[in-house]
């Protein structure tokens, strides 16, 4: 006999909570995958582990049936790859989104451990992931990594572009190069910033005022 239904529901609720906590740190830094994505990933991982571990009790009672409950877990770890890949962007001066992708992969582990009933391990994992992502978000100026790429999507209107340029000037963000691409009524702008007006770890806070303008549809860096 496995745990009762209410304990399984508790595991699902805790997995959603822990996933949301991890996603909150990402959302505060204006990353592509935030609270909702991490919450759903953790919740779904927990649910699949519950199915893997407890969903076949009515089948294993027959002596002629052999099941490997680890197969769903193995497939789950592999399947998350497509979601993580969607958060990684290749840029001229490097690749962004690797930390968010790794965080999503780790969030699957949080959901899986919660689904198997390893409450303490899941709690420690959540605290560890959030602490690492927050504490090690340092500026890399000492290593010479003072440049970054910002991708902005705005309405494809001349006045929207003028407003954006004025806002960037007010924030003391002067790109050394700019690329434009039009698609479906949107103007995608890639800004190469070589001299940041703030430490790299504070760039999200510096860019946050841009998101209050309705003509800006997305902002990634």
C-alpha positions in Angstrom: 0.0 0.0 0.0 1.2 3.5 -0.9 0.4 6.8 0.8 -3.2 8.0 0.9 -4.6 10.4 -1.6 -4.2 13.4 0.7 -0.5 12.8 1.1 -0.1 12.6 -2.7 -2.0 15.9 -3.1 0.3 17.4 -0.5 3.3 16.4 -2.5 1.8 18.0 -5.6 1.1 21.2 -3.8 4.6 21.4 -2.3 6.2 20.7 -5.7 4.2 23.6 -7.2 5.2 25.8 -4.3 8.9 24.9 -4.7 8.8 25.4 -8.4 7.2 28.8 -8.0 9.9 29.8 -5.6 12.6 28.9 -8.1 10.7 30.7 -10.9 10.3 33.8 -8.7 14.0 34.4 -8.7 14.1 34.1 -12.5 11.2 36.4 -12.9 12.7 39.0 -10.7 15.6 39.1 -13.1 13.2 39.4 -16.1 14.2 36.0 -17.5 12.1 34.2 -20.2 11.0 31.4 -17.9 9.4 32.7 -14.7 7.0 31.6 -12.0 4.4 29.9 -14.1 6.9 27.9 -16.2 8.9 26.6 -13.2 5.7 25.9 -11.2 4.2 23.8 -14.0 7.4 22.0 -14.7 7.8 21.0 -11.0 4.1 20.1 -10.6 4.1 18.0 -13.8 7.3 16.2 -12.8 5.8 15.4 -9.4 2.6 14.1 -11.0 4.5 11.8 -13.4 6.6 10.4 -10.6 3.4 9.7 -8.7 2.1 7.8 -11.7 5.4 6.0 -12.1 5.6 4.9 -8.5 1.9 4.4 -7.5 -0.1 4.3 -10.7 0.2 0.6 -11.5 -0.7 -1.1 -8.2 -3.7 -2.6 -10.0 -1.4 -4.2 -12.6 1.5 -5.4 -10.5 -0.8 -7.7 -8.6 -0.5 -10.2 -11.4 2.6 -12.3 -11.1 3.1 -12.4 -14.9 3.5 -8.6 -15.1 6.9 -7.0 -14.6 7.2 -3.2 -14.5 10.2 -0.9 -14.2 9.0 2.3 -12.4 12.2 4.1 -13.2 11.5 4.2 -16.9 9.0 7.1 -16.6 11.6 9.0 -14.5 14.3 8.4 -17.1 12.0 9.6 -19.9 11.1 12.7 -17.9 14.7 13.8 -17.5 15.2 13.4 -21.3 11.9 15.2 -22.3 12.7 18.4 -20.4 15.5 19.0 -22.8 13.2 20.6 -25.4 11.8 23.1 -22.9 15.3 24.1 -21.7 16.5 24.5 -25.3 13.7 27.0 -25.9 15.2 29.4 -23.3 18.7 29.4 -24.9 19.6 32.1 -27.4 22.7 32.3 -29.5 24.1 35.8 -29.9 27.0 37.3 -31.7 29.1 37.6 -28.6 27.9 34.5 -26.8 25.0 32.4 -25.6 22.3 33.5 -23.1 19.7 31.5 -21.2 21.9 28.6 -20.1 21.3 29.3 -16.4 17.6 29.4 -16.9 17.7 26.2 -18.9 19.8 24.5 -16.2 17.3 25.8 -13.6 14.4 24.2 -15.4 16.3 20.9 -15.6 17.0 21.2 -11.8 13.3 22.0 -11.2 12.4 18.7 -12.8 14.6 17.1 -10.1 12.7 19.0 -7.4 9.4 17.7 -8.6 10.7 14.2 -9.0 12.1 14.0 -5.5 8.9 15.5 -4.0 6.9 12.9 -6.0 8.9 10.1 -4.4 8.3 11.5 -0.9 11.9 12.8 -0.3 10.6 15.9 1.4 13.9 17.0 3.0 15.9 16.4 -0.2 13.4 18.4 -2.2 13.4 21.3 0.3 17.2 21.4 0.4 17.4 21.3 -3.4 15.0 24.3 -3.7 16.9 26.4 -1.2 20.2 25.4 -2.8 19.1 26.3 -6.3 17.6 29.7 -5.4 20.7 30.5 -3.2 23.1 29.6 -6.0 21.3 31.5 -8.7 20.9 34.6 -6.5 24.3 34.6 -4.8 26.5 33.8 -7.9 24.9 36.4 -10.2 28.0 38.4 -10.1 29.4 41.0 -12.5 32.2 39.6 -14.7 34.0 42.9 -15.2 37.2 41.5 -13.7 37.2 38.8 -16.3 36.7 41.3 -19.1 33.0 40.4 -19.7 31.6 43.9 -19.7 29.4 43.5 -22.8 26.0 42.1 -23.2 23.3 41.8 -25.8 19.7 43.0 -25.3 16.9 41.9 -27.5 13.8 44.1 -27.5 10.5 43.7 -29.4 8.4 46.8 -30.0 5.4 47.8 -32.2 6.6 48.4 -35.7 5.8 52.2 -35.6 8.2 55.1 -36.1 7.1 56.8 -32.9 7.7 53.6 -30.9 11.3 53.5 -32.1 11.8 57.2 -31.3 10.4 56.6 -27.8 12.7 53.6 -27.3 15.8 55.5 -28.3 14.9 58.4 -26.0 14.4 55.9 -23.1 17.7 54.2 -23.8 19.4 57.6 -23.8 17.8 58.5 -20.5 19.0 55.2 -19.0 22.5 55.9 -20.3 22.5 52.8 -22.4 24.4 53.6 -25.6 24.6 50.5 -27.9 27.7 50.2 -30.0 25.7 48.3 -32.7 22.1 47.7 -33.5 20.3 45.2 -35.7 16.6 45.4 -36.8 14.2 42.8 -38.1 10.6 43.2 -38.9 8.0 40.4 -38.6 4.2 40.3 -38.1 3.8 43.9 -37.0 6.7 43.8 -34.6 10.2 45.3 -34.8 12.9 43.1 -33.2 15.9 45.1 -32.1 19.2 43.6 -31.0 21.4 46.0 -29.1 25.1 45.3 -28.4 26.1 47.1 -25.2 29.9 47.2 -24.5 29.9 49.7 -21.6 27.3 49.1 -19.0 26.3 51.9 -16.7 25.8 49.4 -13.8 27.2 46.1 -12.7 25.9 43.2 -14.8 23.9 41.7 -11.9 21.9 45.0 -11.8 21.1 45.2 -15.5 17.6 43.8 -14.9 16.8 46.6 -12.5 18.2 49.1 -14.9 16.1 47.8 -17.8 12.9 47.4 -15.7 11.6 51.0 -16.5 11.3 50.0 -20.1 8.7 47.4 -19.4 6.2 50.1 -18.2 5.7 51.2 -21.8 2.9 49.4 -23.7 4.7 49.6 -27.0 7.5 47.3 -25.7 6.3 43.7 -26.1 9.3 41.7 -24.8 12.8 42.3 -23.3 15.5 39.7 -23.1 19.3 39.8 -22.4 
